[in-house]
Amino acid sequence: MNSYQDSLRLAAAITAFALLLAGCAARFSDGISRDQPEAAHTRLHAISQASQTARGQIVSTANPLASAAGLEMLRAGGSAIDAAIAAQLVLTLVEPQSSGIGGGALLLHHNGDRLQAFDGRETAPGHAHEDLFLKDGRPMAFAEAVVGGRSVGTPGVLRMLALAHQQHGRLAWERLFTPAIALAEEGFPISPRLHALLEQDPHLRKDPQARTHFYQPDGSAKAAGTRLRNPDLAAIYRTLAKTGAESFYIGDLAEQIVDTVRRHPTAPGLLRTEDLKNYRPRIRDALCFPFPAAIKPAAGVEICGFPPPSSGAITIGQILQILNRLDSAQEQAPSPRWMHHYIEASRLAFADRAQFIADPDFVAPPAGSWASLLDPTYLQQRAALIGSIRMPTANPGNPQGMASKSAAMNEQFEEGTSHLSIADRYGNTLSMTSTIESAFGARLMVSPTGNGGFLLNNQLTDFSFVPRLADGMLIANRIEPGKRPRSSMSPTLIYERRSDGSRGPVIAALGSPGGASILHYTTKTILGLLQWQLDPQTAINQPNFVINGPQAVLQIESYQAGMQHLAKGLQQFGQPVQEIELVSGIQAIVRRDGLWQGGSDPRREGISVGD
């Protein structure tokens, strides 16, 4: 699978299993999904997938063409970073609703010795202000805030990937662009899922460049199976391949990006060329915590995730460790009592998330350390708040008795992303989540000659629309110039824990798209792997359940067997339940008995491949 034609054959094999969409997430009059960021892929339950097994190297991404590009790099002697870059470049082309070079990413990487958290999160423009999404003193409607240049943050993914490649790449930077350039020039078949999302979205077709690229003259989406070429993106990729990532941030392309943002007819943005020029990725310290595991090793595991501005490691760590302190912890399948405990643990974790988590370059952690939110004594105090019935209000805590100086942020919609997990033959393993935020981002296409291009993010809508409460208390995740918005992206690595308590080798890499629900999709899969002793594909296939806020109600996948019985059982705990379509996109790889096993979420169109 090392050529353009091989990639197309793989895509065709997957697409052949697709059925017509029977139903999609509930949509409001503004065309923005309030339930899930993107519709489910049509092969859910249409394919009985088994975990992919590989001896030395494996790639799991959200699209078969991206997986093929990643595996091509590994077979050419490349590293996991090389494969991730090639895959992300293809995802920009074939999965434009979810991620791309116009957005950002969080990358967790282990090279067999060192763990690094590469932060390529977008930043607010230097002229951004905290009232950006207020209108007559009130928060804008979500669609009004999203669509146009106002919501565009400084893209970070390319400079972050270039930094990671400088440290861990093995192939030449230019070589990594080869699969994406071929696909952009020769075209790829529009998948049924991409077609459905294009058809449903009322805003993307309003952008002249996007309308020309994705739609027929009558405004209908180009049909599934149509070969979509993207000459402008191919030309951009050729330039980036030869001159490096810097040509995205300085020069003609940077000026075109800024011009696209600032000239939007109804919602011009604040991005300037100096914002692109001055953008810098960060390398942060991952947050890790121990966790018992029903599988080997007997000493348990260490779970490592992304620190702020991501809420991933903290929120997932709190949910798992609060659950582990309750007497339902060892149940091998979710019972009504276990789910009641999960709901309450999640509500407490999300209350802390709303109160504390924001860009660490702007906001100090509680009690002087983000680890205070994962402190065992603190989590025991939080677990003690959970009783036999739903608590009326879930409030944030006071780690080490330190009261917060900021106000809690109200929950806001968070939307589309993409995830990939990769291991190479050299001992490198990575987990990366990338995003342009909403499905199709800000609905703005950078198109130098009007023949395709790439979409820009709407990442600024991940900031709190309301910067302060009526009493003047500031919200930690408010908009400030140069600040990174809080994220739910949760790339995760799991390590074997040795008997002496030290960290052993990586045994799993995973993550998911899905807005705030990412936290639960990832937690569910961790529990499936570690506690319920499932292989990665079976763990991914398990029913989804989410609770996205301190006062929110449980949402469950209504079409999954057994979930209605669970919902009925929760009545005795005072827990209301909403049945909904929950569109995760989990990609997981697990090392067991000397082999890699890969799983890819059947709710979307990804696949795991390896050797």
KOLROKOL-39096 format. One record per residue (C-alpha): x, y, z; residue number from 1. Coordinates in steps of 0.1 Angstrom, whole numbers. Each point is the difference from the previous one (the first is absolute). Example, Ala and Ser with C-alpha at 12.3 -4.5 7.8 and 13.67 -1.06 7.14 Angstrom:
% KOLROKOL-39096
<node <123; -45; 78>; 1>
<node <14; 34; -7>; 2>
% end
This chain:
% KOLROKOL-39096
<node <0; 0; 0>; 1>
<node <26; 25; -11>; 2>
<node <-15; 18; -29>; 3>
<node <-29; 23; -9>; 4>
<node <-19; -28; -17>; 5>
<node <4; -23; 30>; 6>
<node <-14; 28; 22>; 7>
<node <-30; 4; -23>; 8>
<node <-7; -37; 0>; 9>
<node <0; 0; 38>; 10>
<node <-24; 29; 1>; 11>
<node <-23; -17; -25>; 12>
<node <0; -32; 20>; 13>
<node <-11; 19; 31>; 14>
<node <-25; 22; -18>; 15>
<node <-16; -31; -16>; 16>
<node <-14; -9; 35>; 17>
<node <-17; 33; 5>; 18>
<node <-38; 3; 1>; 19>
<node <-21; 31; -4>; 20>
<node <-3; 20; 31>; 21>
<node <-31; -10; 19>; 22>
<node <2; 30; 23>; 23>
<node <24; 26; 13>; 24>
<node <5; 20; 31>; 25>
<node <-28; 25; 9>; 26>
<node <6; 33; -17>; 27>
<node <-14; 34; 8>; 28>
<node <-12; 28; -23>; 29>
<node <35; 14; -3>; 30>
<node <13; -33; -14>; 31>
<node <24; -6; 28>; 32>
<node <-3; -34; 18>; 33>
<node <-7; 4; 37>; 34>
<node <4; -37; 7>; 35>
<node <31; -11; -18>; 36>
<node <24; 19; -23>; 37>
<node <-2; -24; -29>; 38>
<node <-24; -27; -13>; 39>
<node <8; -36; 6>; 40>
<node <17; -20; -28>; 41>
<node <-24; -23; -16>; 42>
<node <18; -32; 5>; 43>
<node <-8; -2; 38>; 44>
<node <-13; -35; 5>; 45>
<node <4; -7; -37>; 46>
<node <35; -14; 4>; 47>
<node <11; -25; 26>; 48>
<node <35; 13; 6>; 49>
<node <28; -18; 18>; 50>
<node <31; 16; 15>; 51>
<node <28; 4; -25>; 52>
<node <31; -18; 11>; 53>
<node <35; 11; -9>; 54>
<node <34; -12; 11>; 55>
<node <22; 31; -3>; 56>
<node <-19; 31; -11>; 57>
<node <-36; 12; -1>; 58>
<node <-21; 30; -11>; 59>
<node <-36; 8; 11>; 60>
<node <-16; 31; -14>; 61>
<node <-34; 13; -9>; 62>
<node <2; -7; -37>; 63>
<node <14; -29; -20>; 64>
<node <19; 23; -23>; 65>
<node <17; 16; 29>; 66>
<node <8; -34; 16>; 67>
<node <15; -11; -33>; 68>
<node <22; 31; -2>; 69>
<node <13; -5; 35>; 70>
<node <8; -37; -7>; 71>
<node <18; 10; -32>; 72>
<node <23; 22; 21>; 73>
<node <7; -28; 25>; 74>
<node <8; -25; -27>; 75>
<node <24; 26; -15>; 76>
<node <19; -1; 32>; 77>
<node <-17; 30; 16>; 78>
<node <-9; 6; 36>; 79>
<node <-33; 4; 17>; 80>
<node <3; 38; -4>; 81>
<node <6; -4; -37>; 82>
<node <-31; -21; -3>; 83>
<node <-21; 24; 20>; 84>
<node <10; 30; -22>; 85>
<node <-8; -19; -32>; 86>
<node <-33; -11; 15>; 87>
<node <-9; 35; 11>; 88>
<node <7; 15; -34>; 89>
<node <-23; -26; -15>; 90>
<node <-27; 6; 26>; 91>
<node <0; 37; -9>; 92>
<node <-10; -10; -35>; 93>
<node <-24; -30; 6>; 94>
<node <-15; 9; 34>; 95>
<node <-2; 38; -3>; 96>
<node <-29; 2; 25>; 97>
<node <21; -11; 29>; 98>
<node <36; 12; -2>; 99>
<node <27; 14; -22>; 100>
<node <29; 24; -5>; 101>
<node <-24; 29; 8>; 102>
<node <-4; -12; 36>; 103>
<node <20; -14; 29>; 104>
<node <9; -33; 18>; 105>
<node <13; -15; 32>; 106>
<node <26; -27; -3>; 107>
<node <12; -24; 27>; 108>
<node <32; -18; -10>; 109>
<node <22; -26; 16>; 110>
<node <33; -10; -16>; 111>
<node <8; -29; 23>; 112>
<node <17; 22; 25>; 113>
<node <-17; 35; 1>; 114>
<node <-36; 10; 1>; 115>
<node <-9; 34; -16>; 116>
<node <-32; 19; -3>; 117>
<node <2; 22; -32>; 118>
<node <-26; 28; 2>; 119>
<node <-11; 12; -34>; 120>
<node <-32; 16; 12>; 121>
<node <-12; 32; -18>; 122>
<node <4; 34; 17>; 123>
<node <-22; 30; 2>; 124>
<node <12; 29; -23>; 125>
<node <20; 28; 16>; 126>
<node <-29; 24; -4>; 127>
<node <-26; -24; 14>; 128>
<node <-21; 13; 29>; 129>
<node <-22; -17; 27>; 130>
<node <-33; 14; -15>; 131>
<node <6; -16; -34>; 132>
<node <-31; -22; 2>; 133>
<node <-23; 24; 18>; 134>
<node <-28; 18; -18>; 135>
<node <-18; 28; 19>; 136>
<node <16; -14; 31>; 137>
<node <-13; -36; -5>; 138>
<node <17; -31; -15>; 139>
<node <-5; -4; -37>; 140>
<node <-19; -29; -15>; 141>
<node <24; -28; -6>; 142>
<node <-3; 0; -38>; 143>
<node <5; 38; -1>; 144>
<node <32; -4; 20>; 145>
<node <14; -29; -20>; 146>
<node <-6; 10; -36>; 147>
<node <25; 25; -14>; 148>
<node <34; 15; 8>; 149>
<node <-9; 11; 35>; 150>
<node <5; -35; 14>; 151>
<node <33; -8; -17>; 152>
<node <30; -6; 23>; 153>
<node <36; -2; -11>; 154>
<node <6; -35; -15>; 155>
<node <26; -20; 19>; 156>
<node <1; -35; -14>; 157>
<node <27; 4; -26>; 158>
<node <26; 17; 22>; 159>
<node <-6; -25; 27>; 160>
<node <4; -29; -25>; 161>
<node <32; 16; -14>; 162>
<node <14; 2; 36>; 163>
<node <-8; -36; 7>; 164>
<node <15; -11; -34>; 165>
<node <32; 19; 8>; 166>
<node <4; -20; 31>; 167>
<node <-14; -34; -10>; 168>
<node <-4; -2; -38>; 169>
<node <20; -25; -20>; 170>
<node <-11; 8; -35>; 171>
<node <5; 33; -19>; 172>
<node <-28; 25; 6>; 173>
<node <-7; 2; -37>; 174>
<node <-6; -38; -2>; 175>
<node <-29; 3; 25>; 176>
<node <-21; 20; -25>; 177>
<node <1; -25; -28>; 178>
<node <-32; -20; 7>; 179>
<node <-21; 32; 7>; 180>
<node <13; 17; -31>; 181>
<node <-9; -30; -22>; 182>
<node <-35; -2; 15>; 183>
<node <-5; 38; -4>; 184>
<node <11; 0; -36>; 185>
<node <-17; -32; -12>; 186>
<node <-30; 2; 23>; 187>
<node <-17; -23; 25>; 188>
<node <-36; -14; 2>; 189>
<node <-23; 21; 23>; 190>
<node <-11; -24; 27>; 191>
<node <-37; -4; 9>; 192>
<node <8; 16; 34>; 193>
<node <16; 31; -15>; 194>
<node <-28; 3; -25>; 195>
<node <-26; -1; 28>; 196>
<node <18; 26; 20>; 197>
<node <3; 23; -30>; 198>
<node <-36; -4; -8>; 199>
<node <-12; 8; 36>; 200>
<node <22; 31; 6>; 201>
<node <-18; 32; -11>; 202>
<node <30; 23; 6>; 203>
<node <29; -15; -19>; 204>
<node <-16; 6; -34>; 205>
<node <-3; 37; 8>; 206>
<node <38; 3; -4>; 207>
<node <7; 5; -37>; 208>
<node <32; -21; -1>; 209>
<node <-15; -28; 20>; 210>
<node <-32; 0; -21>; 211>
<node <20; -4; -32>; 212>
<node <21; -28; 15>; 213>
<node <-26; -21; 19>; 214>
<node <-33; 7; -17>; 215>
<node <-19; -2; -33>; 216>
<node <-11; 32; -18>; 217>
<node <-35; -5; 15>; 218>
<node <14; 0; 35>; 219>
<node <-3; -37; 7>; 220>
<node <30; -19; 13>; 221>
<node <21; -19; -25>; 222>
<node <-11; -37; 1>; 223>
<node <17; -27; 19>; 224>
<node <26; -17; -22>; 225>
<node <7; 32; -19>; 226>
<node <38; 4; -5>; 227>
<node <9; 32; 17>; 228>
<node <32; 17; -11>; 229>
<node <17; 28; 19>; 230>
<node <26; 17; -22>; 231>
<node <5; 30; 24>; 232>
<node <7; -23; 29>; 233>
<node <24; -20; -21>; 234>
<node <19; 32; -9>; 235>
<node <0; 11; 36>; 236>
<node <14; -34; 10>; 237>
<node <27; 2; -26>; 238>
<node <11; 34; 14>; 239>
<node <-1; -12; 36>; 240>
<node <19; -32; -10>; 241>
<node <29; 20; -16>; 242>
<node <2; 30; 23>; 243>
<node <-12; -14; 34>; 244>
<node <-28; 9; 23>; 245>
<node <12; 35; 3>; 246>
<node <-14; 9; -34>; 247>
<node <-35; -5; 16>; 248>
<node <8; 26; 27>; 249>
<node <20; 26; -20>; 250>
<node <-5; 12; -36>; 251>
<node <-27; -3; -26>; 252>
<node <-20; -28; 15>; 253>
<node <-1; 17; 34>; 254>
<node <-12; 32; -17>; 255>
<node <-28; -20; -18>; 256>
<node <-11; -16; 33>; 257>
<node <-2; 34; 17>; 258>
<node <-18; 15; -30>; 259>
<node <-26; -28; 0>; 260>
<node <-7; 6; 37>; 261>
<node <-1; 38; 0>; 262>
<node <-20; 4; -32>; 263>
<node <-30; -22; 11>; 264>
<node <-31; 20; -11>; 265>
<node <-20; -4; 32>; 266>
<node <24; -10; 28>; 267>
<node <36; 12; -8>; 268>
<node <26; -13; 24>; 269>
<node <29; 14; 19>; 270>
<node <29; -22; -13>; 271>
<node <31; 18; -13>; 272>
<node <32; -11; -16>; 273>
<node <19; 6; 32>; 274>
<node <-22; -26; 18>; 275>
<node <11; -26; -25>; 276>
<node <36; 11; 1>; 277>
<node <2; 0; 38>; 278>
<node <-18; -33; 6>; 279>
<node <20; -25; 20>; 280>
<node <-8; -36; 10>; 281>
<node <6; -11; 35>; 282>
<node <16; -32; 15>; 283>
<node <-17; -7; 33>; 284>
<node <2; -26; 27>; 285>
<node <-26; -27; -3>; 286>
<node <-22; -7; 30>; 287>
<node <1; -36; 12>; 288>
<node <-17; -21; 27>; 289>
<node <0; -36; 11>; 290>
<node <-30; -23; -5>; 291>
<node <-7; -36; 8>; 292>
<node <-6; -24; -29>; 293>
<node <-18; -33; -1>; 294>
<node <24; -10; -28>; 295>
<node <38; -5; 2>; 296>
<node <21; 15; 15>; 297>
<node <-11; -8; 36>; 298>
<node <15; 33; 12>; 299>
<node <-25; 19; -21>; 300>
<node <7; 27; -25>; 301>
<node <9; 37; -3>; 302>
<node <-23; 21; -21>; 303>
<node <15; 31; -16>; 304>
<node <-20; 28; -17>; 305>
<node <2; 36; -11>; 306>
<node <2; 28; 25>; 307>
<node <-17; 34; -2>; 308>
<node <-10; 16; -22>; 309>
<node <-15; -34; -5>; 310>
<node <-24; -12; 26>; 311>
<node <6; -36; -11>; 312>
<node <24; -15; 25>; 313>
<node <-15; 18; 30>; 314>
<node <-37; -7; -8>; 315>
<node <6; -36; -10>; 316>
<node <23; -6; 29>; 317>
<node <-25; 14; 25>; 318>
<node <-29; -21; -14>; 319>
<node <21; -32; 0>; 320>
<node <15; 5; 34>; 321>
<node <-32; 11; 17>; 322>
<node <-17; -31; -14>; 323>
<node <28; -21; 13>; 324>
<node <-8; 12; 35>; 325>
<node <-36; -12; -1>; 326>
<node <-13; -34; 7>; 327>
<node <-12; -7; -35>; 328>
<node <35; 5; -14>; 329>
<node <7; -37; -9>; 330>
<node <-32; -7; -18>; 331>
<node <7; -15; -34>; 332>
<node <-28; 17; -19>; 333>
<node <-20; 32; 6>; 334>
<node <-29; -7; 24>; 335>
<node <-25; 27; 10>; 336>
<node <19; 5; 33>; 337>
<node <34; 2; -18>; 338>
<node <-15; 25; -25>; 339>
<node <-14; 21; 28>; 340>
<node <35; 2; 15>; 341>
<node <15; 8; -34>; 342>
<node <-25; 29; -5>; 343>
<node <7; 15; 34>; 344>
<node <38; -4; -5>; 345>
<node <-3; 17; -34>; 346>
<node <-21; 29; 14>; 347>
<node <26; 7; 26>; 348>
<node <29; -2; -25>; 349>
<node <-18; 23; -24>; 350>
<node <-7; 25; 28>; 351>
<node <38; 2; 6>; 352>
<node <6; 2; -37>; 353>
<node <-23; 30; -3>; 354>
<node <15; 17; 30>; 355>
<node <38; -5; -5>; 356>
<node <12; -11; -34>; 357>
<node <13; 25; -25>; 358>
<node <33; 9; -18>; 359>
<node <28; -5; 26>; 360>
<node <19; 29; -15>; 361>
<node <-28; 23; 12>; 362>
<node <-17; -17; 29>; 363>
<node <17; -14; 31>; 364>
<node <-9; -36; 11>; 365>
<node <-19; -5; 33>; 366>
<node <23; -4; 30>; 367>
<node <30; 7; -23>; 368>
<node <-1; -32; -20>; 369>
<node <-24; -17; -24>; 370>
<node <8; -32; 18>; 371>
<node <-20; 13; 29>; 372>
<node <-31; -9; -19>; 373>
<node <12; -37; -2>; 374>
<node <12; -1; 36>; 375>
<node <-12; -32; 17>; 376>
<node <-12; 17; 32>; 377>
<node <-19; 26; -20>; 378>
<node <-16; -27; -22>; 379>
<node <-10; -19; 31>; 380>
<node <-18; 31; 13>; 381>
<node <-18; 3; -33>; 382>
<node <-10; -37; -1>; 383>
<node <-15; 5; 35>; 384>
<node <-25; 24; -15>; 385>
<node <-17; -27; -20>; 386>
<node <-30; -16; 16>; 387>
<node <-28; -23; -9>; 388>
<node <-19; 26; -20>; 389>
<node <9; 28; -25>; 390>
<node <15; 29; 18>; 391>
<node <-21; 32; -5>; 392>
<node <30; 21; -11>; 393>
<node <36; -11; -9>; 394>
<node <23; 28; 12>; 395>
<node <38; 4; -7>; 396>
<node <23; -9; 29>; 397>
<node <28; 18; 18>; 398>
<node <32; -20; -5>; 399>
<node <22; 2; 31>; 400>
<node <-26; 24; 14>; 401>
<node <9; 28; -25>; 402>
<node <-31; 19; -12>; 403>
<node <-1; 9; -37>; 404>
<node <4; 36; -10>; 405>
<node <-19; -5; -33>; 406>
<node <-36; -8; -9>; 407>
<node <-13; -32; -15>; 408>
<node <-6; 0; -37>; 409>
<node <-34; -11; -13>; 410>
<node <0; -29; -24>; 411>
<node <2; 8; -37>; 412>
<node <-1; -21; -31>; 413>
<node <32; -15; -11>; 414>
<node <2; -17; -34>; 415>
<node <19; -20; -26>; 416>
<node <35; -15; 3>; 417>
<node <20; -30; -13>; 418>
<node <23; -25; 17>; 419>
<node <29; -23; -9>; 420>
<node <21; -25; 19>; 421>
<node <33; -13; -14>; 422>
<node <29; -23; 10>; 423>
<node <31; -6; -20>; 424>
<node <27; -27; -1>; 425>
<node <25; 22; 19>; 426>
<node <-19; 2; 33>; 427>
<node <-18; 33; -6>; 428>
<node <-37; 3; 8>; 429>
<node <-23; 29; -3>; 430>
<node <-35; 12; 5>; 431>
<node <-12; 31; -18>; 432>
<node <-33; 19; -2>; 433>
<node <-4; 28; -25>; 434>
<node <-28; 23; -7>; 435>
<node <-16; 30; -18>; 436>
<node <-27; 0; 28>; 437>
<node <-34; 1; -16>; 438>
<node <-9; -22; -30>; 439>
<node <17; 19; -29>; 440>
<node <14; 25; 25>; 441>
<node <-8; 36; -6>; 442>
<node <-14; -9; -35>; 443>
<node <29; 20; -16>; 444>
<node <21; -15; -27>; 445>
<node <35; 13; -8>; 446>
<node <1; -4; -38>; 447>
<node <28; 18; -18>; 448>
<node <-13; -6; -35>; 449>
<node <-36; -11; 7>; 450>
<node <7; -37; -6>; 451>
<node <-3; -15; 34>; 452>
<node <22; 8; 30>; 453>
<node <-5; -6; 37>; 454>
<node <-24; 10; 27>; 455>
<node <7; 23; 30>; 456>
<node <-9; -8; 36>; 457>
<node <-25; 16; 23>; 458>
<node <20; -8; 31>; 459>
<node <-7; 33; 18>; 460>
<node <-35; -12; 7>; 461>
<node <16; -24; 25>; 462>
<node <6; 30; 23>; 463>
<node <-28; 11; 23>; 464>
<node <-23; 23; -19>; 465>
<node <-6; 18; 34>; 466>
<node <32; 13; 14>; 467>
<node <-12; 8; 36>; 468>
<node <-30; -3; 23>; 469>
<node <-22; 28; 10>; 470>
<node <20; 5; 31>; 471>
<node <31; 6; -21>; 472>
<node <17; -34; 8>; 473>
<node <20; -11; -31>; 474>
<node <-3; -34; -17>; 475>
<node <33; -18; -4>; 476>
<node <-7; -10; -36>; 477>
<node <-9; 35; -12>; 478>
<node <14; 14; -32>; 479>
<node <34; 18; 2>; 480>
<node <25; 9; -27>; 481>
<node <24; -29; -7>; 482>
<node <-19; -24; 23>; 483>
<node <-8; -37; -9>; 484>
<node <-36; -10; 6>; 485>
<node <-8; -28; 23>; 486>
<node <-2; -33; -18>; 487>
<node <-17; -34; 5>; 488>
<node <25; -18; -23>; 489>
<node <14; -29; 20>; 490>
<node <28; -18; -17>; 491>
<node <10; -28; 25>; 492>
<node <28; -24; 5>; 493>
<node <-1; -30; 24>; 494>
<node <31; -15; 15>; 495>
<node <7; -32; 18>; 496>
<node <8; 7; 37>; 497>
<node <28; -21; 14>; 498>
<node <-1; -16; 34>; 499>
<node <23; 27; 14>; 500>
<node <-24; 27; -12>; 501>
<node <21; 12; -29>; 502>
<node <-14; 6; -35>; 503>
<node <4; -29; -24>; 504>
<node <-6; -2; -38>; 505>
<node <-30; 15; -18>; 506>
<node <-28; -25; -3>; 507>
<node <-27; 22; -15>; 508>
<node <-6; 32; -19>; 509>
<node <-35; 14; -5>; 510>
<node <-23; 30; -4>; 511>
<node <-31; 12; -18>; 512>
<node <-18; 30; -16>; 513>
<node <-33; 12; 13>; 514>
<node <2; 33; 18>; 515>
<node <-4; -2; 38>; 516>
<node <-12; -36; -5>; 517>
<node <36; -9; -9>; 518>
<node <6; -3; 38>; 519>
<node <-26; -27; 3>; 520>
<node <8; -19; -32>; 521>
<node <36; -2; 11>; 522>
<node <-9; -10; 36>; 523>
<node <-24; -27; -12>; 524>
<node <27; -15; -22>; 525>
<node <26; 1; 28>; 526>
<node <-25; -19; 23>; 527>
<node <-7; -25; -28>; 528>
<node <37; -7; -5>; 529>
<node <12; 0; 37>; 530>
<node <-30; -10; 21>; 531>
<node <-24; -19; -23>; 532>
<node <30; -19; -17>; 533>
<node <-12; 7; -36>; 534>
<node <21; 2; -32>; 535>
<node <1; 35; -15>; 536>
<node <-26; -5; -26>; 537>
<node <-25; -15; 24>; 538>
<node <7; 28; 25>; 539>
<node <-6; 26; -26>; 540>
<node <-32; -16; -11>; 541>
<node <-15; 1; 35>; 542>
<node <-30; 24; 4>; 543>
<node <9; 36; 5>; 544>
<node <-12; 20; 30>; 545>
<node <7; 37; 8>; 546>
<node <-7; 26; 27>; 547>
<node <14; 33; -12>; 548>
<node <-4; 24; 29>; 549>
<node <-4; 2; 38>; 550>
<node <-38; 3; -4>; 551>
<node <-5; -20; -32>; 552>
<node <-19; -32; -4>; 553>
<node <13; -33; -13>; 554>
<node <-1; -6; -38>; 555>
<node <1; -35; -13>; 556>
<node <0; -17; -34>; 557>
<node <-36; -11; -3>; 558>
<node <5; -25; -28>; 559>
<node <26; -20; 19>; 560>
<node <-13; -32; 16>; 561>
<node <-6; 1; 37>; 562>
<node <2; 38; 4>; 563>
<node <-38; 5; 5>; 564>
<node <1; -25; 29>; 565>
<node <28; 20; 15>; 566>
<node <-19; 32; -4>; 567>
<node <-30; -14; 18>; 568>
<node <21; -12; 28>; 569>
<node <14; 35; 6>; 570>
<node <-34; 13; 10>; 571>
<node <5; -13; 35>; 572>
<node <31; 22; 3>; 573>
<node <-19; 31; -12>; 574>
<node <21; 1; -32>; 575>
<node <-18; 13; -31>; 576>
<node <11; -15; -33>; 577>
<node <0; 13; -36>; 578>
<node <2; -24; -29>; 579>
<node <21; 14; -28>; 580>
<node <24; -9; -28>; 581>
<node <35; 3; 14>; 582>
<node <26; 2; -28>; 583>
<node <34; -9; 14>; 584>
<node <30; -6; -22>; 585>
<node <23; -19; 22>; 586>
<node <33; -13; -13>; 587>
<node <19; -23; 24>; 588>
<node <31; -22; -3>; 589>
<node <10; -25; 28>; 590>
<node <31; -20; 5>; 591>
<node <-7; -36; 12>; 592>
<node <22; -31; 0>; 593>
<node <25; 16; -23>; 594>
<node <-25; 11; -26>; 595>
<node <-19; 33; -7>; 596>
<node <-37; -1; -3>; 597>
<node <-19; 29; -16>; 598>
<node <-36; 10; 2>; 599>
<node <-18; 27; -20>; 600>
<node <-35; 14; 9>; 601>
<node <-27; -14; -23>; 602>
<node <-21; 31; 6>; 603>
<node <23; 18; -24>; 604>
<node <20; -12; -30>; 605>
<node <35; -6; 15>; 606>
<node <21; -31; -2>; 607>
<node <31; -15; 17>; 608>
<node <28; -14; -22>; 609>
<node <34; -14; 8>; 610>
<node <28; -26; -6>; 611>
% end
